Structure formats: structure tokens, C-alpha cells
Amino acid sequence: MNQASGPGNRLRALLPSLVLNGAVPLLVYVLSRPYLSGDAVALALAMAVPVVCTIVMFGWRRRLDAIGVIAVAAYGVALIAVLLSGGNPFVLKLQEAVVTGPLGLTFLISVAVNRPLLPLLARLAKRRGRPSEGEQSDPARRRAGSVLTAIMGTTFVAHAVVLTALALMLSTAEVLVVSRVAGLSILGLGLIIVVWCRSRLAHTAQRH
């Protein structure tokens, strides 16, 4: 067995990300709050830490991280919403929920109208705007696209619902730790389910 891929090593690999997304924002918030005019400013400063690190890592490695992109987009949307709401810190406490909620609903609606978004996004990533005739006529491919899109949509909606509930129940300092860990866990679980289902669907298609 390869020890490098064991659970302990995987946990150690995730530890820097957990510290960056949980402990560091909390520390920034606690240290800066007494010197700032309100929760909204301190919370915006604390949430900016993972966003800045995501941008720096992209500039260094030239590789986009899906969760990092969501965090950056959510931060921008939340800041605009805070300005429009007169500095209400609750909007910032929602964090990525302001993006994942609408995105999840869009995914689920696309499945309901039989136009799943995930295959379309995959084709756009490959710079192919239209599906081939084989993809259009293959029921297994269409079914797989719908299933995977539904899973991602459900994951995003669940993520938004949980983060909204935590924002309503917890203090600002608690939200910085609990919501980040809970949100990353939900998105990670959804990604694992998508990968597993994709593997199962591909195996089933090969058998037929």
C-alpha cells in the first residue's frame, strides 16, 4: 500500500487550506475588530484573506481552483450587496451562499427543462459550442448529464441553505470558522459523489 496516499497524508495536505480558510480569517477578524468602525468592515477584511491567497496562487501556478473561484465571486457579490444594503454584515456572513444558491437553482431548473447545464459547460471548456450527433442521440450520455447536473445543483443548494442557517444562528466570529468548514465539506462531498457517479455511469455504458 502506498503510504503517501493514506488518510493521514491526505489530512495533512488539507490542513493548510483549513487553516487559511478558517483560523486565519478568524484571527484577522478578532485582531482588527476593536480598531474598526463595525462588523461589516472587519468581516470584509477577514474574508479577503482567502480571496487574496486564491488570486496569488492562480498567478503563481496558473491553475484555477473551482472552490477558490466561487469564493472570489462570492466575495465580490457580497461586497456589492453590503454597499447596497448600507453596510449590513449579514450579507457578508452568507459568504459563498450568495453564489452557490442561485447557481444550484439554475442547475436544477436546467435539469427540469431537460437542458442540463453540466454537459454544456464541459463543451464550452473544450471550446465546442454544440454537441455532436452521437452525443445528441445517445440516451446514456443525456441521462448521465442530467444526473450529474442534478447532483451538482443539489450540492450547491444544500451549501447555500446550510450557510444561510449558520449565518442566522451564529455570531460573526463563529461563522468565520464553522461556515467555512461546513461549506467546504458540503462542496467536497458533492464533488466526491459526482466523481463516483460519473465512474459508475461510464462503467454501465461500457457494459451496454
PAZAPA-4460 file (N, C-alpha, C; in steps of 0.05 Angstrom, whole numbers, plus 32768, in hexadecimal, padded with zeros to 4 digits):
% residues 208
    n_x    n_y    n_z   ca_x   ca_y   ca_z    c_x    c_y    c_z   seq   type   mol
   8011   7FE8   8000   8000   8000   8000   8012   8019   8000     1      M     A
   800A   802D   7FF1   801A   8046   7FEF   8013   8058   8006     2      N     A
   8025   805C   8019   8020   806C   8030   801B   8089   802A     3      Q     A
   8026   8092   8013   8023   80AE   800C   8006   80B6   8006     4      A     A
   7FF6   80A1   7FFF   7FDA   80A7   7FF9   7FC7   809F   8010     5      S     A
   7FD2   809A   8028   7FC2   8092   803E   7FB2   80A9   8049     6      G     A
   7F9E   80A3   805B   7F8C   80B7   8066   7F9C   80CD   8075     7      P     A
   7FB1   80C4   8085   7FC0   80D7   8094   7FCE   80EC   8083     8      G     A
   7FD9   80E2   806C   7FE7   80F5   805A   7FD4   8107   804B     9      N     A
   7FBC   80FC   8045   7FA8   810D   8038   7F9F   8123   804B    10      R     A
   7F9B   811C   8065   7F93   812F   8079   7FA8   8145   807C    11      L     A
   7FC2   813D   807D   7FD7   8151   807F   7FD8   8163   8067    12      R     A
   7FD1   8158   804F   7FD1   8168   8037   7FBA   817D   8038    13      A     A
   7FA4   8176   8046   7F8E   8189   8048   7F91   819D   805E    14      L     A
   7FA3   8198   8071   7FA6   81A9   8089   7FAC   81C6   8082    15      L     A
   7FBF   81CC   806F   7FC4   81E8   8069   7FAB   81F6   805F    16      P     A
   7F9B   81E8   804E   7F82   81F5   8044   7F6E   81FA   805A    17      S     A
   7F6C   81E7   806D   7F59   81EB   8083   7F62   8202   8095    18      L     A
   7F7C   8205   809A   7F87   821B   80AA   7F82   8235   809C    19      V     A
   7F88   8236   8081   7F84   824E   8072   7F67   8257   8071    20      L     A
   7F55   8244   806D   7F39   824B   806A   7F29   824E   8084    21      N     A
   7F35   8243   809A   7F27   8244   80B3   7F35   8254   80C8    22      G     A
   7F4D   824C   80D0   7F5B   8258   80E7   7F65   8275   80E0    23      A     A
   7F70   8278   80C8   7F7C   8292   80C1   7F66   82A8   80BF    24      V     A
   7F50   82A4   80B1   7F3B   82B8   80B1   7F30   82BF   80CD    25      P     A
   7F2D   82AB   80DE   7F24   82B0   80FA   7F38   82C1   8108    26      L     A
   7F52   82BB   8106   7F67   82CB   8113   7F67   82E8   8109    27      L     A
   7F65   82EB   80EF   7F64   8306   80E3   7F4C   8316   80EE    28      V     A
   7F35   8308   80F0   7F1C   8315   80FA   7F1F   831E   8117    29      Y     A
   7F29   830B   8128   7F2C   8311   8145   7F3F   8327   814A    30      V     A
   7F56   8328   813B   7F6A   833C   813F   7F63   8357   8134    31      L     A
   7F53   8357   811E   7F4D   8371   8111   7F33   837E   811B    32      S     A
   7F21   836D   8126   7F06   8378   812E   7F08   838F   8141    33      R     A
   7F19   838F   8156   7F19   83A5   8169   7F21   83C0   815D    34      P     A
   7F2F   83BF   8146   7F3A   83D7   813A   7F29   83E1   8123    35      Y     A
   7F14   83D3   811C   7F04   83DA   8105   7EE8   83E3   810D    36      L     A
   7EDA   83F0   80FB   7EC0   83FC   8102   7EA9   83E9   8105    37      S     A
   7EAB   83D1   80FA   7E94   83BF   80FC   7E9B   83A3   80F3    38      G     A
   7E87   8391   80F7   7E8B   8375   80EF   7E90   8371   80D1    39      D     A
   7E82   8381   80C1   7E83   837D   80A5   7EA0   8382   809A    40      A     A
   7EAD   8397   80A4   7EC8   839D   809B   7EDC   8387   80A4    41      V     A
   7ED9   837F   80BD   7EEB   836A   80C8   7EE7   834F   80B9    42      A     A
   7ECD   8349   80B4   7EC7   8330   80A7   7ED0   8330   808A    43      L     A
   7ECD   8347   807D   7ED7   8349   8061   7EF5   8345   8060    44      A     A
   7F03   8351   8073   7F20   834E   8074   7F28   8331   8079    45      L     A
   7F1A   8324   808C   7F21   8308   8092   7F1C   82F5   807A    46      A     A
   7F05   82F9   806C   7EFE   82E8   8056   7F10   82EE   803D    47      M     A
   7F1D   8305   803D   7F2F   830B   8027   7F48   82FA   8027    48      A     A
   7F4F   82EE   803E   7F68   82DF   8040   7F68   82C7   802D    49      V     A
   7F54   82B5   802E   7F54   829E   801B   7F52   82A7   7FFE    50      P     A
   7F43   82BD   7FF9   7F3F   82C6   7FDE   7F5A   82CF   7FD2    51      V     A
   7F69   82DF   7FE2   7F83   82E9   7FD8   7F96   82D1   7FD4    52      V     A
   7F95   82BD   7FE6   7FA7   82A6   7FE2   7F9F   8296   7FCA    53      C     A
   7F85   8294   7FC4   7F7D   8286   7FAB   7F87   8294   7F92    54      T     A
   7F86   82AE   7F92   7F8F   82BE   7F7B   7FAD   82BB   7F78    55      I     A
   7FBC   82BC   7F8F   7FD9   82BA   7F8E   7FE1   829E   7F84    56      V     A
   7FD3   8289   7F8E   7FDA   826E   7F85   7FD4   826A   7F68    57      M     A
   7FBF   8277   7F5D   7FB9   8275   7F41   7FD0   8282   7F31    58      F     A
   7FD9   829A   7F3A   7FEE   82A7   7F2C   8008   8297   7F2D    59      G     A
   800C   8287   7F42   8024   8278   7F45   8023   825E   7F35    60      W     A
   800D   824F   7F38   800B   8234   7F2C   7FFC   8234   7F12    61      R     A
   7FEE   824A   7F0B   7FDE   824B   7EF2   7FCA   8235   7EF1    62      R     A
   7FBD   822F   7F08   7FA9   821A   7F09   7F92   8223   7F1A    63      R     A
   7F7A   8222   7F0F   7F62   822B   7F1D   7F58   8215   7F30    64      L     A
   7F51   821D   7F48   7F44   820B   7F5B   7F26   8212   7F5C    65      D     A
   7F15   81FE   7F58   7EF8   8203   7F55   7EED   8210   7F6F    66      A     A
   7EF5   8206   7F86   7EEB   8211   7F9F   7EF6   822D   7FA3    67      I     A
   7F0F   8231   7F9B   7F1B   824C   7F9D   7F0D   8260   7F8B    68      G     A
   7F05   8257   7F73   7EF6   8269   7F61   7EDC   8271   7F6D    69      V     A
   7ECE   825E   7F79   7EB4   8263   7F86   7EB9   8278   7F9D    70      I     A
   7ECE   8274   7FAC   7ED4   8286   7FC3   7ED9   82A2   7FB9    71      A     A
   7EE8   82A5   7FA3   7EEE   82BF   7F98   7ED5   82CD   7F8E    72      V     A
   7EC5   82BD   7F7F   7EAB   82C8   7F74   7E98   82D0   7F8B    73      A     A
   7E96   82BF   7FA0   7E85   82C4   7FB6   7E8E   82DD   7FC5    74      A     A
   7EA8   82E1   7FC8   7EB2   82F8   7FD7   7EAB   8312   7FC8    75      Y     A
   7EAE   8311   7FAD   7EA7   8329   7F9E   7E89   832F   7F9F    76      G     A
   7E78   831A   7F9C   7E5B   831E   7F9E   7E53   8328   7FB9    77      V     A
   7E5F   831C   7FCE   7E58   8323   7FE9   7E5F   8340   7FF0    78      A     A
   7E77   8349   7FE6   7E7F   8365   7FEB   7E6C   8378   7FDE    79      L     A
   7E64   8372   7FC5   7E50   8384   7FB7   7E36   8384   7FC7    80      I     A
   7E2D   836C   7FD0   7E14   836B   7FDF   7E16   837A   7FF9    81      A     A
   7E2D   8379   8006   7E30   8388   801F   7E2E   83A6   801A    82      V     A
   7E3B   83AF   8005   7E39   83CC   7FFE   7E1D   83D4   7FF9    83      L     A
   7E0E   83C3   7FEA   7DF2   83C9   7FE3   7DE0   83C8   7FFB    84      L     A
   7DE7   83B7   800F   7DD6   83B4   8027   7DDE   83C7   803E    85      S     A
   7DF1   83D9   8038   7DF9   83EC   804D   7E0C   83E1   8062    86      G     A
   7E1B   83CD   805B   7E2F   83C1   806D   7E25   83AB   807F    87      G     A
   7E10   839D   8076   7E05   8387   8086   7E19   836F   8086    88      N     A
   7E24   8367   809D   7E38   8352   809D   7E2C   8336   8098    89      P     A
   7E12   8333   809A   7E05   8319   8095   7E0B   830F   8079    90      F     A
   7E0C   8321   8066   7E11   831A   804A   7E2C   830D   8048    91      V     A
   7E40   8319   8055   7E5B   830D   8055   7E5C   82F3   8064    92      L     A
   7E4C   82F0   8078   7E4C   82D6   8087   7E42   82BF   8076    93      K     A
   7E32   82C6   8061   7E28   82B0   804F   7E3F   82A4   803F    94      L     A
   7E55   82B3   803B   7E6C   82AA   802C   7E64   829F   8011    95      Q     A
   7E6D   8286   800A   7E69   827C   7FEF   7E4C   8275   7FE8    96      E     A
   7E3A   8276   7FFD   7E1E   8270   7FF8   7E11   8282   7FE4    97      A     A
   7E1B   829B   7FE2   7E10   82AE   7FCF   7E14   82A6   7FB2    98      V     A
   7E28   8294   7FAE   7E2E   828A   7F93   7E22   826D   7F90    99      V     A
   7E28   825C   7FA3   7E20   8240   7FA0   7E02   823C   7FA0   100      T     A
   7DF3   824D   7FAF   7DD6   824A   7FAF   7DCA   824E   7F93   101      G     A
   7DCE   8266   7F87   7DC3   826A   7F6C   7DCF   8256   7F57   102      P     A
   7DE9   8250   7F5A   7DF5   823D   7F47   7DE8   8221   7F4A   103      L     A
   7DE3   8218   7F62   7DD6   81FE   7F66   7DBA   81FD   7F5B   104      G     A
   7DAB   8212   7F5F   7D90   8213   7F54   7D90   8213   7F36   105      L     A
   7DA4   8221   7F2A   7DA6   8221   7F0D   7DAC   8205   7F02   106      T     A
   7DBE   81F7   7F10   7DC4   81DB   7F08   7DAB   81CA   7F09   107      F     A
   7D9C   81CC   7F1F   7D84   81BB   7F22   7D6F   81C2   7F0E   108      L     A
   7D6B   81DC   7F08   7D57   81E4   7EF4   7D5F   81D9   7ED9   109      I     A
   7D79   81DA   7ED3   7D82   81D0   7EB8   7D7C   81B2   7EB5   110      S     A
   7D7E   81A3   7ECB   7D77   8187   7ECA   7D58   8183   7EC6   111      V     A
   7D49   8194   7ED4   7D2C   8192   7ED3   7D22   8198   7EB7   112      A     A
   7D2F   81A9   7EA8   7D27   81B0   7E8C   7D36   819F   7E78   113      V     A
   7D44   818A   7E82   7D53   8178   7E70   7D69   8185   7E60   114      N     A
   7D76   8199   7E6C   7D8D   81A6   7E60   7DA3   81A8   7E75   115      R     A
   7DAE   8191   7E7E   7DC2   8192   7E94   7DDA   81A3   7E8D   116      P     A
   7DE2   81B3   7EA0   7DF8   81C6   7E9B   7E14   81BA   7E9B   117      L     A
   7E18   81A5   7EAB   7E33   819A   7EAE   7E3F   8191   7E93   118      L     A
   7E31   8182   7E82   7E3D   817B   7E68   7E43   8194   7E57   119      P     A
   7E32   81A8   7E59   7E37   81C1   7E4A   7E51   81CF   7E54   120      L     A
   7E54   81D0   7E6E   7E6C   81DC   7E7A   7E85   81CC   7E72   121      L     A
   7E82   81B2   7E71   7E99   81A1   7E6A   7EA1   81A6   7E4D   122      A     A
   7E8D   81A9   7E3B   7E93   81AF   7E1F   7E9F   81CA   7E1C   123      R     A
   7E96   81DE   7E2B   7EA2   81F9   7E2A   7EBF   81F8   7E33   124      L     A
   7EC4   81E8   7E48   7EE0   81E6   7E52   7EF2   81D9   7E3C   125      A     A
   7EE6   81C8   7E2B   7EF5   81BC   7E16   7EF3   81CC   7DFC   126      K     A
   7EE6   81E3   7DFE   7EE2   81F5   7DE7   7ED2   81E8   7DD1   127      R     A
   7EBE   81D8   7DD9   7EAB   81CD   7DC6   7E8F   81D7   7DCE   128      R     A
   7E84   81E8   7DBD   7E6A   81F5   7DC5   7E52   81E3   7DC2   129      G     A
   7E53   81D0   7DAF   7E3C   81BF   7DAA   7E43   81A2   7DAD   130      R     A
   7E2F   8192   7DB8   7E35   8175   7DBB   7E36   8167   7DA0   131      P     A
   7E46   8152   7D9E   7E48   8142   7D86   7E2E   8132   7D82   132      S     A
   7E2A   8127   7D6A   7E12   8117   7D65   7E11   80FF   7D77   133      E     A
   7E29   80F3   7D7C   7E2A   80DC   7D8E   7E21   80E3   7DAA   134      G     A
   7E29   80FA   7DB4   7E21   8102   7DCF   7E03   8108   7DD0   135      E     A
   7DF8   8114   7DBB   7DDC   811A   7DBA   7DCB   8101   7DBA   136      Q     A
   7DD4   80EC   7DAC   7DC4   80D4   7DA8   7DC9   80BF   7DBD   137      S     A
   7DDD   80C3   7DCF   7DE4   80AF   7DE3   7DD4   80B4   7DFD   138      D     A
   7DC1   80A3   7E03   7DB1   80A7   7E1B   7DC1   80A4   7E34   139      P     A
   7DD6   8093   7E34   7DE6   8090   7E4C   7DF5   80AA   7E52   140      A     A
   7E00   80B7   7E3E   7E0E   80D0   7E42   7DFB   80E6   7E4D   141      R     A
   7DE3   80E7   7E41   7DCF   80FB   7E4A   7DC7   80F6   7E67   142      R     A
   7DC3   80DC   7E6E   7DBB   80D5   7E89   7DD2   80DC   7E9D   143      R     A
   7DEB   80D6   7E95   7E01   80DC   7EA6   7E04   80FA   7EAB   144      A     A
   7E00   8109   7E96   7E02   8127   7E98   7DEC   8131   7EAC   145      G     A
   7DD4   8126   7EAA   7DBF   812F   7EBC   7DC4   8127   7ED8   146      S     A
   7DCE   810E   7EDD   7DD3   8105   7EF8   7DE9   8116   7F05   147      V     A
   7DFF   811A   7EF7   7E16   8129   7F02   7E0E   8146   7F07   148      L     A
   7DFF   8152   7EF5   7DF6   816E   7EF9   7DE4   8170   7F11   149      T     A
   7DD2   815C   7F14   7DC0   815C   7F2C   7DD0   8159   7F46   150      A     A
   7DE4   8149   7F46   7DF4   8145   7F5E   7E03   815F   7F65   151      I     A
   7E0F   816C   7F51   7E1C   8186   7F56   7E09   819B   7F5F   152      M     A
   7DF1   819C   7F52   7DDD   81B0   7F5A   7DD4   81AB   7F77   153      G     A
   7DCF   8192   7F7E   7DC7   818C   7F9A   7DDD   8193   7FAE   154      T     A
   7DF6   818E   7FA6   7E0D   8195   7FB7   7E0F   81B3   7FBC   155      T     A
   7E0C   81C2   7FA7   7E0E   81DF   7FA9   7DF7   81EA   7FBA   156      F     A
   7DDE   81E0   7FB6   7DC7   81E9   7FC6   7DCB   81E2   7FE3   157      V     A
   7DD3   81C9   7FE8   7DD8   81C1   8004   7DED   81D3   8011   158      A     A
   7E02   81D9   8003   7E17   81EA   800C   7E0C   8205   8014   159      H     A
   7DFB   8211   8003   7DF0   822B   8008   7DDD   822B   8020   160      A     A
   7DCD   8216   8022   7DB9   8214   8038   7DC8   8211   8053   161      V     A
   7DDC   8200   8054   7DEB   81FC   806D   7DF9   8216   8075   162      V     A
   7E07   8223   8062   7E15   823C   8069   7E02   8252   8072   163      L     A
   7DEA   8253   8065   7DD7   8267   806D   7DCD   8262   808A   164      T     A
   7DC7   8248   8090   7DBE   8241   80AA   7DD3   8248   80BF   165      A     A
   7DED   8242   80B9   7E02   8248   80CC   7E06   8266   80D0   166      L     A
   7E02   8275   80BA   7E05   8292   80BC   7DEF   829E   80CE   167      A     A
   7DD7   8291   80CE   7DC1   829A   80DF   7DC5   8293   80FC   168      L     A
   7DD3   827C   8101   7DD5   8272   811C   7DEE   8279   812B   169      M     A
   7E04   827E   811C   7E1E   8282   8129   7E27   829F   8129   170      L     A
   7E3A   82A4   813B   7E46   82BF   813B   7E5A   82C1   8124   171      S     A
   7E63   82D9   811F   7E75   82DE   8109   7E8F   82CD   810C   172      T     A
   7E9A   82CD   8124   7EB3   82BE   8128   7EAF   82A0   8124   173      A     A
   7E98   8295   812D   7E92   8279   8129   7E8D   8272   810C   174      E     A
   7E80   8284   80FE   7E7B   8280   80E1   7E95   827D   80D2   175      V     A
   7EA9   828C   80D8   7EC2   828B   80CA   7ECF   8270   80CA   176      L     A
   7ECB   8261   80E0   7ED7   8246   80E2   7EC3   8231   80D9   177      V     A
   7EAC   8230   80E6   7E99   821A   80E1   7E8E   821A   80C5   178      V     A
   7E86   8231   80BA   7E7B   8232   80A0   7E8F   822A   808A   179      S     A
   7EA8   8233   808E   7EBD   822C   807A   7EC2   820E   8079   180      R     A
   7EC5   8202   8091   7EC9   81E5   8092   7EB1   81D6   8088   181      V     A
   7E99   81DE   8090   7E81   81D0   8087   7E7D   81D3   8069   182      A     A
   7E82   81EB   805F   7E7F   81F0   8042   7E92   81DF   8031   183      G     A
   7EAB   81DF   8039   7EBF   81CF   802B   7EB9   81B1   802C   184      L     A
   7EAF   81A8   8043   7EA8   818C   8046   7E91   8184   8033   185      S     A
   7E7D   8196   8031   7E66   8190   801F   7E6F   8190   8002   186      I     A
   7E7E   81A3   7FFA   7E88   81A4   7FDE   7E9A   818D   7FD8   187      L     A
   7EAB   8185   7FEB   7EBD   816E   7FE7   7EAD   8154   7FE5   188      G     A
   7E99   8151   7FF6   7E88   8139   7FF4   7E79   8138   7FDA   189      L     A
   7E6F   814E   7FD1   7E61   814F   7FB7   7E74   8147   7FA0   190      G     A
   7E8D   8151   7FA1   7EA0   814B   7F8C   7EA7   812D   7F8D   191      L     A
   7EA9   8121   7FA4   7EAF   8104   7FA7   7E98   80F4   7F9B   192      I     A
   7E7F   80FC   7FA0   7E68   80EE   7F96   7E67   80F0   7F77   193      I     A
   7E6D   8108   7F6D   7E6D   810C   7F50   7E82   80FA   7F43   194      V     A
   7E9A   80F9   7F4E   7EAF   80E8   7F43   7EA7   80CA   7F44   195      V     A
   7E9B   80C2   7F5A   7E93   80A6   7F5D   7E7D   809F   7F49   196      W     A
   7E69   80B1   7F47   7E52   80AC   7F35   7E5C   80AC   7F18   197      C     A
   7E6E   80BD   7F11   7E79   80BE   7EF6   7E87   80A4   7EEF   198      R     A
   7E96   809A   7F03   7EA4   8080   7EFE   7E90   806A   7EFB   199      S     A
   7E7B   8069   7F0B   7E67   8054   7F0A   7E57   8056   7EEF   200      R     A
   7E51   806E   7EE7   7E42   8071   7ECE   7E53   8069   7EB6   201      L     A
   7E6D   8070   7EB7   7E7F   8068   7EA1   7E82   804A   7EA0   202      A     A
   7E83   803D   7EB7   7E86   8020   7EB8   7E6D   8012   7EAD   203      H     A
   7E56   801D   7EB5   7E3C   8012   7EAB   7E3A   8015   7E8D   204      T     A
   7E42   802D   7E82   7E41   8031   7E66   7E53   801E   7E56   205      A     A
   7E6A   8017   7E61   7E7D   8005   7E54   7E71   7FE9   7E53   206      Q     A
   7E63   7FE1   7E68   7E57   7FC6   7E69   7E41   7FC3   7E54   207      R     A
   7E34   7FDA   7E4D   7E1E   7FD8   7E39   7E28   7FE0   7E1D   208      H     A
***
